[in-house]
Structure formats: structure tokens, C-alpha cells
Amino acid sequence: QVQLVESGGGLVQAGGALSLSCAASGSIWEIDTMGWYRQAPGKQRELVASIFRGGRTTYGDSVKGRVTISRDNAKNTVYLQMNSLKPEDIAVYYCNAARVVSGTEYNYWGQGTQVTVSS
């Protein structure tokens, strides 16, 4: 099992910046990928960014160029730096950790943190 604890989030003005962090505990050696997803009211959960064990990153199209994901393996923590925030970035942001065992992917989720952008 993997436990994820998120911090950061809150209210920021449009054009501002915000940082999120997510600390993992438990069976962390089994984690292949860590990332952030978000879910806005009435919308499906979507990928914001993910980072693989080796450091390769993936970003959602709607945030490319505005966010940076990083990972501190020594602290078992993943960070999300978001810049130039827009009202359309308003959502609950969820930390995700994934591992693959015998071809089956297991996903773990944090409790979510609200990001609100005022226009």
C-alpha cells in the first residue's frame, strides 16, 4: 500500500503561481510513476503532469508550458509548480502514485487539494 499526503493549493489571482507537494509513504519502492491529476466540477479527471521513476515527464495539453513537475526520491515527494494560472485551472488536484505488478497497474490517490483562481 502507498499513502499520499498533499499540501499546497489555495486561492491565487489569475496570472499567479502556486506550488503543490505530495509526500508518499508505505510501499514507496514499488512506485513507478507519480503525478497530478485534476477534476473540475462536472468534468472528468484529467492528467496534469506525471513523472516516471527515471525522471521522464508527461504534461497535459492544457497546462504545457505553465507547469513543472519534479520528484525528490530521497524525500519520496513529488512537486508541482504552476505558473500563469487561469480561471480554467480551478479544480481539485489529486496526487497519484502508480505501480505495475505482473502487468497490472495499481493506482493510489491522495485526498485532493482545491486550487481556486480568481479573475
One Martini backbone bead per residue (centre of mass of N, CA, C, O) as a GRO file, in nm:
protein
  119
    1GLN     BB    1   0.099   0.034   0.016
    2VAL     BB    2   0.000   0.380  -0.048
    3GLN     BB    3   0.063   0.703   0.081
    4LEU     BB    4  -0.093   1.031   0.036
    5VAL     BB    5   0.026   1.375   0.093
    6GLU     BB    6  -0.104   1.685   0.058
    7SER     BB    7   0.008   2.018  -0.044
    8GLY     BB    8  -0.135   2.314  -0.084
    9GLY     BB    9  -0.293   2.539  -0.237
   10GLY     BB   10  -0.571   2.757  -0.320
   11LEU     BB   11  -0.561   3.106  -0.356
   12VAL     BB   12  -0.539   3.281  -0.676
   13GLN     BB   13  -0.447   3.486  -0.909
   14ALA     BB   14  -0.441   3.564  -1.209
   15GLY     BB   15  -0.105   3.482  -1.306
   16GLY     BB   16  -0.021   3.312  -1.091
   17ALA     BB   17   0.122   3.105  -0.829
   18LEU     BB   18   0.170   2.745  -0.750
   19SER     BB   19   0.229   2.490  -0.498
   20LEU     BB   20   0.272   2.139  -0.492
   21SER     BB   21   0.263   1.856  -0.267
   22CYS     BB   22   0.378   1.498  -0.232
   23ALA     BB   23   0.375   1.247   0.009
   24ALA     BB   24   0.521   0.932   0.042
   25SER     BB   25   0.412   0.615   0.176
   26GLY     BB   26   0.528   0.298   0.225
   27SER     BB   27   0.548   0.127  -0.084
   28ILE     BB   28   0.766   0.312  -0.252
   29TRP     BB   29   0.945   0.102  -0.419
   30GLU     BB   30   0.688   0.044  -0.620
   31ILE     BB   31   0.703   0.306  -0.763
   32ASP     BB   32   0.681   0.441  -1.093
   33THR     BB   33   0.457   0.673  -1.072
   34MET     BB   34   0.406   1.026  -1.053
   35GLY     BB   35   0.123   1.258  -0.998
   36TRP     BB   36  -0.121   1.483  -1.154
   37TYR     BB   37  -0.460   1.556  -1.103
   38ARG     BB   38  -0.783   1.680  -1.227
   39GLN     BB   39  -1.112   1.818  -1.104
   40ALA     BB   40  -1.382   1.954  -1.232
   41PRO     BB   41  -1.682   2.055  -1.238
   42GLY     BB   42  -1.834   1.823  -1.452
   43LYS     BB   43  -1.562   1.670  -1.489
   44GLN     BB   44  -1.304   1.497  -1.576
   45ARG     BB   45  -1.035   1.345  -1.504
   46GLU     BB   46  -0.701   1.488  -1.543
   47LEU     BB   47  -0.401   1.535  -1.664
   48VAL     BB   48  -0.117   1.720  -1.573
   49ALA     BB   49   0.126   1.535  -1.440
   50SER     BB   50   0.421   1.324  -1.489
   51ILE     BB   51   0.662   1.094  -1.324
   52PHE     BB   52   0.912   0.891  -1.363
   53ARG     BB   53   1.157   0.719  -1.221
   54GLY     BB   54   1.374   0.838  -1.442
   55GLY     BB   55   1.224   1.145  -1.514
   56ARG     BB   56   1.008   1.132  -1.698
   57THR     BB   57   0.774   1.350  -1.862
   58THR     BB   58   0.421   1.453  -1.841
   59TYR     BB   59   0.174   1.659  -2.013
   60GLY     BB   60  -0.086   1.839  -2.033
   61ASP     BB   61  -0.211   2.040  -2.274
   62SER     BB   62  -0.336   2.271  -2.078
   63VAL     BB   63  -0.026   2.308  -1.921
   64LYS     BB   64   0.179   2.355  -2.113
   65GLY     BB   65   0.436   2.577  -1.999
   66ARG     BB   66   0.313   2.614  -1.679
   67VAL     BB   67   0.432   2.341  -1.574
   68THR     BB   68   0.615   2.161  -1.307
   69ILE     BB   69   0.765   1.852  -1.253
   70SER     BB   70   0.889   1.690  -0.953
   71ARG     BB   71   1.143   1.473  -0.788
   72ASP     BB   72   1.215   1.340  -0.455
   73ASN     BB   73   1.342   1.046  -0.363
   74ALA     BB   74   1.448   1.100  -0.072
   75LYS     BB   75   1.142   1.224   0.007
   76ASN     BB   76   0.901   1.110  -0.146
   77THR     BB   77   0.848   1.362  -0.351
   78VAL     BB   78   0.611   1.565  -0.524
   79TYR     BB   79   0.602   1.836  -0.758
   80LEU     BB   80   0.400   2.141  -0.836
   81GLN     BB   81   0.446   2.396  -1.070
   82MET     BB   82   0.239   2.687  -1.109
   83ASN     BB   83   0.178   2.904  -1.379
   84SER     BB   84  -0.025   3.115  -1.514
   85LEU     BB   85  -0.299   3.123  -1.395
   86LYS     BB   86  -0.635   3.013  -1.450
   87PRO     BB   87  -0.967   2.971  -1.418
   88GLU     BB   88  -0.946   2.682  -1.568
   89ASP     BB   89  -0.773   2.561  -1.312
   90ILE     BB   90  -1.007   2.495  -1.158
   91ALA     BB   91  -0.963   2.248  -0.895
   92VAL     BB   92  -0.905   1.926  -0.801
   93TYR     BB   93  -0.603   1.801  -0.675
   94TYR     BB   94  -0.435   1.491  -0.749
   95CYS     BB   95  -0.249   1.251  -0.624
   96ASN     BB   96  -0.030   1.004  -0.786
   97ALA     BB   97   0.028   0.647  -0.772
   98ALA     BB   98   0.216   0.398  -0.960
   99ARG     BB   99   0.198   0.039  -1.024
  100VAL     BB  100   0.353  -0.257  -1.163
  101VAL     BB  101   0.208  -0.592  -1.150
  102SER     BB  102   0.206  -0.825  -1.365
  103GLY     BB  103   0.056  -0.603  -1.567
  104THR     BB  104  -0.069  -0.447  -1.323
  105GLU     BB  105  -0.231  -0.155  -1.233
  106TYR     BB  106  -0.172   0.060  -0.953
  107ASN     BB  107  -0.367   0.303  -0.775
  108TYR     BB  108  -0.303   0.608  -0.598
  109TRP     BB  109  -0.464   0.849  -0.371
  110GLY     BB  110  -0.532   1.140  -0.275
  111GLN     BB  111  -0.755   1.375  -0.127
  112GLY     BB  112  -0.707   1.652  -0.218
  113THR     BB  113  -0.675   1.988  -0.368
  114GLN     BB  114  -0.762   2.315  -0.381
  115VAL     BB  115  -0.795   2.524  -0.676
  116THR     BB  116  -0.810   2.884  -0.697
  117VAL     BB  117  -0.905   3.130  -0.949
  118SER     BB  118  -0.896   3.468  -0.982
  119SER     BB  119  -1.015   3.730  -1.208
   0.00000   0.00000   0.00000
